[in-house]
Amino acid sequence: MKQEDWIRNKLEILTKIAQKVPDSEIKNEYAEYTALKLISVNYYKTTFLNVVRRNDKAKKYYDGAVYIDLFSGSGLVKLRETGDIIAGSPLCALSHPDMNFDYAVCVEKDKKKSQVLEQRLDKILPKEKFNVIQGDCNAVISNVVNNIKSKFSNPIVFTFVDPEGMEIKMKTLKFLSDSFPAQDFMINVGSQGLLRVKGKLDKGDTSTESTWNEYWGEENAEALLYEISQGQTIEDKYQEKLSEILGKKLGETIPIRGIPGNIEYYILAYSRKTKGDSKYVGSLTTLKSRIEKEDKKSVKRMMDVLSGRNQTLF
């Protein structure tokens, strides 16, 4: 499929999913490049479910396929410049025409957003198939794990972690990973935000030191700052730390671009270690090759075409 046809198809999917649920004033509003992250979730969950549902060994071994979203939002995203409404990560993961997860746990800190997310999920899923937990994911992670373990003895899990900054703590990811060994992760790493915090620490501003340490799972900020100052990029260092904590190999590092040439953040994809994981690796490589060709401007141009604001792409 040609690149422009591919991105058009993926954006159409996000738009159509959004139309399945009630709209309201409560939405998350982000820049157009956010659509590339959401396409990544929708794309990879399809590969995940295809393998789980169509692999006889997987069907016999695991007693449930579960989706976890630690920063769920309201379920709908409004693109900042175009005003278009697309599906947020929970809807992207839980709307599949042929197959779906057996269960989902979505965590959202904001009370109003968590309430409206529950209403929206109720339009596409039976009530017994999902649970929305309101609270800070770091504080309620035990509730997430206990809720899933009360329903499944050996689930296979896909977890999406999408903080806006450094809200996720490394110990939270470790606890989740230790709780469910058969687990894939997609994690948003905002290197620009991390660099800004690093800059403050370098200047002696310790106001964000505890946040920095909890994000990395370290007690000593100075040692980590020194390592990064020796030339290793901040995203590579975080990738190294995550691989160590999660005990999983990295599938791909997918860049999400704003203006051409400028990377806003990375999506790190980690897959559990299996003997026959070539489908996962191949899927992520294909996804990366597609996503890295797009940016904020290309998404905006295609949304203009899909909405009828422009008749042609160019």
C-alpha positions as CSV (number, residue, x, y, z in Angstrom):
1,M,0.0,0.0,0.0
2,K,1.3,3.5,-0.9
3,Q,2.2,5.6,2.1
4,E,-0.5,8.2,1.6
5,D,-3.1,5.4,1.2
6,W,-1.8,3.8,4.4
7,I,-2.0,6.9,6.6
8,R,-5.3,7.9,5.1
9,N,-6.7,4.4,6.0
10,K,-5.4,4.6,9.6
11,L,-6.8,8.1,10.2
12,E,-10.1,7.0,8.8
13,I,-10.2,4.2,11.3
14,L,-9.5,6.5,14.2
15,T,-12.2,8.9,13.0
16,K,-14.8,6.1,12.6
17,I,-14.1,4.6,16.0
18,A,-14.7,8.1,17.6
19,Q,-18.1,8.3,15.9
20,K,-19.3,5.2,17.8
21,V,-19.3,6.9,21.2
22,P,-21.1,10.0,22.6
23,D,-19.3,13.3,22.1
24,S,-19.3,16.1,24.7
25,E,-17.2,19.0,25.8
26,I,-14.9,16.6,27.8
27,K,-12.1,15.6,25.5
28,N,-8.3,15.5,25.5
29,E,-6.9,18.2,23.2
30,Y,-3.5,17.6,21.6
31,A,-1.5,18.5,18.5
32,E,-2.0,16.6,15.3
33,Y,1.0,14.4,15.6
34,T,-0.8,12.7,18.5
35,A,-2.7,10.8,15.8
36,L,0.5,8.9,15.0
37,K,0.8,7.6,18.5
38,L,-2.8,6.5,18.4
39,I,-2.3,4.8,15.1
40,S,0.6,2.9,16.7
41,V,-1.7,1.6,19.5
42,N,-4.4,0.5,17.1
43,Y,-2.0,-1.1,14.7
44,Y,0.0,-3.1,17.3
45,K,-3.1,-4.3,19.2
46,T,-4.3,-5.8,16.0
47,T,-1.1,-7.8,15.6
48,F,-1.2,-8.7,19.3
49,L,-4.8,-10.1,19.1
50,N,-4.2,-11.8,15.8
51,V,-1.4,-13.9,17.3
52,V,-3.1,-14.5,20.6
53,R,-6.5,-15.5,19.0
54,R,-5.1,-17.5,16.1
55,N,-2.3,-19.4,17.8
56,D,-3.6,-22.7,19.2
57,K,-0.8,-22.9,21.8
58,A,-1.5,-19.4,23.0
59,K,-5.3,-20.1,23.3
60,K,-4.6,-23.2,25.4
61,Y,-2.0,-21.7,27.6
62,Y,-3.4,-18.2,28.4
63,D,-6.9,-17.9,30.0
64,G,-7.5,-14.3,28.9
65,A,-6.2,-11.4,26.8
66,V,-6.1,-8.2,28.8
67,Y,-5.5,-4.6,27.9
68,I,-4.2,-2.1,30.5
69,D,-4.1,1.7,29.9
70,L,-2.4,3.7,32.7
71,F,-3.2,7.2,31.4
72,S,-6.5,6.6,29.6
73,G,-7.9,10.1,29.2
74,S,-11.5,10.6,28.2
75,G,-11.5,8.2,25.2
76,L,-11.7,11.0,22.6
77,V,-9.0,13.3,21.3
78,K,-9.6,16.7,19.7
79,L,-6.8,17.7,17.3
80,R,-5.7,21.2,18.2
81,E,-5.5,22.9,14.8
82,T,-8.1,21.1,12.7
83,G,-10.7,20.5,15.4
84,D,-11.2,16.9,14.2
85,I,-12.2,14.3,16.8
86,I,-10.4,10.9,16.8
87,A,-10.4,7.9,19.1
88,G,-8.1,8.0,22.2
89,S,-6.0,5.1,23.2
90,P,-8.7,3.1,25.1
91,L,-11.0,3.2,22.1
92,C,-8.2,2.4,19.7
93,A,-7.3,-0.7,21.7
94,L,-10.8,-1.9,22.4
95,S,-12.6,-1.4,19.1
96,H,-11.8,-4.3,16.8
97,P,-14.3,-5.5,14.1
98,D,-13.4,-9.2,14.4
99,M,-11.9,-9.8,17.8
100,N,-11.2,-8.1,21.1
101,F,-9.6,-8.3,24.5
102,D,-11.4,-10.4,27.1
103,Y,-11.0,-7.6,29.6
104,A,-9.6,-4.1,30.0
105,V,-8.5,-1.9,32.9
106,C,-8.2,1.8,32.2
107,V,-6.8,4.2,34.7
108,E,-7.5,8.0,34.6
109,K,-6.6,10.5,37.3
110,D,-9.1,13.2,36.4
111,K,-12.6,12.3,37.8
112,K,-14.7,13.9,35.0
113,K,-12.6,12.3,32.3
114,S,-12.8,8.9,34.0
115,Q,-16.5,9.2,34.3
116,V,-17.0,10.1,30.6
117,L,-14.6,7.4,29.5
118,E,-16.7,4.8,31.3
119,Q,-19.8,6.1,29.5
120,R,-18.0,5.9,26.2
121,L,-16.6,2.4,26.7
122,D,-20.1,1.3,27.7
123,K,-21.2,2.0,24.1
124,I,-18.7,-0.4,22.6
125,L,-18.2,-3.1,25.3
126,P,-20.3,-5.1,27.7
127,K,-20.0,-3.7,31.3
128,E,-18.3,-6.9,32.5
129,K,-15.5,-6.6,30.0
130,F,-13.9,-3.5,31.4
131,N,-13.1,-1.5,34.5
132,V,-12.3,2.2,34.7
133,I,-10.3,3.1,37.9
134,Q,-10.1,6.7,38.8
135,G,-6.8,7.8,40.4
136,D,-3.1,8.1,40.0
137,C,-1.8,4.9,38.3
138,N,1.2,4.8,40.7
139,A,-1.1,4.8,43.7
140,V,-3.8,2.4,42.4
141,I,-1.5,-0.1,40.5
142,S,-2.2,-2.8,43.1
143,N,-5.9,-2.4,42.5
144,V,-5.3,-2.8,38.7
145,V,-3.3,-6.1,39.3
146,N,-5.7,-7.5,41.9
147,N,-8.7,-6.7,39.6
148,I,-7.2,-8.7,36.8
149,K,-5.9,-11.6,39.0
150,S,-9.4,-12.0,40.4
151,K,-10.6,-12.8,36.9
152,F,-7.7,-14.6,35.2
153,S,-5.0,-17.0,36.5
154,N,-2.7,-16.7,33.5
155,P,-3.5,-13.8,31.3
156,I,-1.5,-12.4,28.3
157,V,-1.4,-8.6,28.6
158,F,-0.9,-5.6,26.4
159,T,-0.1,-2.4,28.4
160,F,0.0,1.2,27.1
161,V,1.8,3.8,29.2
162,D,1.3,7.4,27.9
163,P,2.3,10.0,30.5
164,E,2.3,13.7,29.4
165,G,5.6,14.2,31.4
166,M,7.3,12.2,34.1
167,E,4.2,11.0,35.9
168,I,5.0,7.3,35.7
169,K,7.3,5.8,38.3
170,M,9.7,3.0,37.4
171,K,8.6,1.0,40.4
172,T,5.1,1.0,39.0
173,L,6.2,-0.5,35.7
174,K,8.4,-3.1,37.5
175,F,5.5,-4.1,39.7
176,L,3.2,-4.5,36.7
177,S,5.8,-6.4,34.7
178,D,6.5,-8.8,37.7
179,S,2.8,-9.4,38.1
180,F,2.2,-10.5,34.5
181,P,5.2,-12.1,32.8
182,A,3.4,-12.5,29.5
183,Q,3.1,-8.8,28.8
184,D,3.8,-6.4,26.0
185,F,4.4,-2.7,26.6
186,M,4.2,0.5,24.5
187,I,5.6,3.4,26.5
188,N,5.7,7.1,25.6
189,V,9.1,8.7,26.4
190,G,9.2,12.5,26.1
191,S,12.9,13.2,25.7
192,Q,12.4,17.0,25.4
193,G,10.6,17.2,28.8
194,L,13.3,15.0,30.4
195,L,16.0,17.3,29.0
196,R,14.3,20.3,30.5
197,V,14.2,18.7,33.9
198,K,17.8,17.6,33.5
199,G,18.7,21.2,32.7
200,K,17.2,22.4,36.0
201,L,19.0,19.7,38.0
202,D,22.3,20.5,36.2
203,K,21.9,24.1,37.4
204,G,21.3,23.0,41.0
205,D,17.5,23.3,41.1
206,T,16.5,20.3,43.2
207,S,12.7,21.0,43.1
208,T,12.2,18.2,40.6
209,E,14.8,15.8,42.0
210,S,12.4,13.4,43.6
211,T,10.3,13.2,40.4
212,W,13.4,12.5,38.4
213,N,14.6,9.8,40.7
214,E,11.2,8.1,40.9
215,Y,10.8,8.2,37.1
216,W,14.2,6.5,36.6
217,G,13.9,4.3,39.7
218,E,17.1,5.7,41.1
219,E,18.1,7.1,44.5
220,N,21.0,9.2,43.3
221,A,20.2,11.8,40.5
222,E,23.8,12.9,40.2
223,A,25.1,9.5,39.1
224,L,22.5,9.3,36.3
225,L,23.1,12.9,35.2
226,Y,26.8,12.2,34.9
227,E,26.1,9.1,32.7
228,I,23.9,11.0,30.4
229,S,26.4,13.9,30.2
230,Q,28.9,11.5,28.7
231,G,27.2,11.4,25.4
232,Q,24.4,8.8,25.7
233,T,21.0,10.2,24.7
234,I,18.4,10.4,27.3
235,E,15.9,8.2,25.4
236,D,18.6,5.5,24.9
237,K,19.4,5.6,28.7
238,Y,15.8,5.2,29.6
239,Q,15.4,2.4,27.1
240,E,18.4,0.7,28.7
241,K,16.9,1.1,32.1
242,L,13.5,-0.1,31.1
243,S,14.9,-3.2,29.4
244,E,16.7,-4.0,32.6
245,I,13.6,-3.4,34.8
246,L,11.1,-5.1,32.6
247,G,13.3,-8.0,31.6
248,K,12.1,-7.7,28.0
249,K,13.8,-6.9,24.8
250,L,13.0,-3.8,22.9
251,G,11.0,-4.3,19.7
252,E,11.4,-0.9,18.2
253,T,11.8,2.8,19.1
254,I,9.2,4.7,17.1
255,P,9.7,8.4,16.7
256,I,6.7,10.7,16.7
257,R,7.5,13.9,14.8
258,G,6.0,17.3,15.1
259,I,7.4,19.7,12.5
260,P,9.5,17.9,9.9
261,G,12.8,16.8,11.4
262,N,11.7,17.5,15.0
263,I,10.9,14.5,17.3
264,E,8.4,15.3,20.0
265,Y,8.7,11.9,21.8
266,Y,9.3,8.2,21.2
267,I,7.1,5.2,21.6
268,L,9.2,2.3,23.0
269,A,7.7,-1.1,22.2
270,Y,8.7,-4.1,24.4
271,S,7.6,-7.6,23.7
272,R,7.9,-10.6,26.0
273,K,10.6,-13.2,25.1
274,T,9.1,-16.0,23.0
275,K,10.6,-18.6,20.6
276,G,8.4,-17.6,17.7
277,D,8.0,-13.8,18.0
278,S,9.0,-12.9,14.5
279,K,5.4,-11.7,13.8
280,Y,5.7,-9.2,16.6
281,V,9.2,-7.9,15.5
282,G,8.2,-7.7,11.9
283,S,5.0,-5.9,12.7
284,L,6.8,-3.3,14.8
285,T,9.5,-2.8,12.1
286,T,6.7,-2.2,9.6
287,L,4.9,0.2,11.9
288,K,8.1,2.2,12.5
289,S,8.9,2.5,8.8
290,R,5.4,3.9,8.2
291,I,5.1,6.3,11.2
292,E,8.6,7.9,10.9
293,K,7.6,9.1,7.4
294,E,4.8,11.2,8.9
295,D,4.6,14.4,11.1
296,K,2.2,17.0,12.3
297,K,1.9,18.7,8.9
298,S,1.2,15.5,7.0
299,V,-1.5,14.4,9.5
300,K,-3.1,17.9,9.2
301,R,-3.1,17.7,5.4
302,M,-4.7,14.3,5.4
303,M,-7.3,15.2,7.9
304,D,-8.2,18.2,5.7
305,V,-8.7,15.8,2.8
306,L,-10.8,13.3,5.0
307,S,-13.0,16.1,6.3
308,G,-13.6,17.6,2.9
309,R,-11.8,20.9,3.7
310,N,-9.4,20.1,0.9
311,Q,-10.2,18.0,-2.1
312,T,-6.7,16.7,-2.8
313,L,-3.7,15.9,-0.7
314,F,-1.4,18.5,-2.4
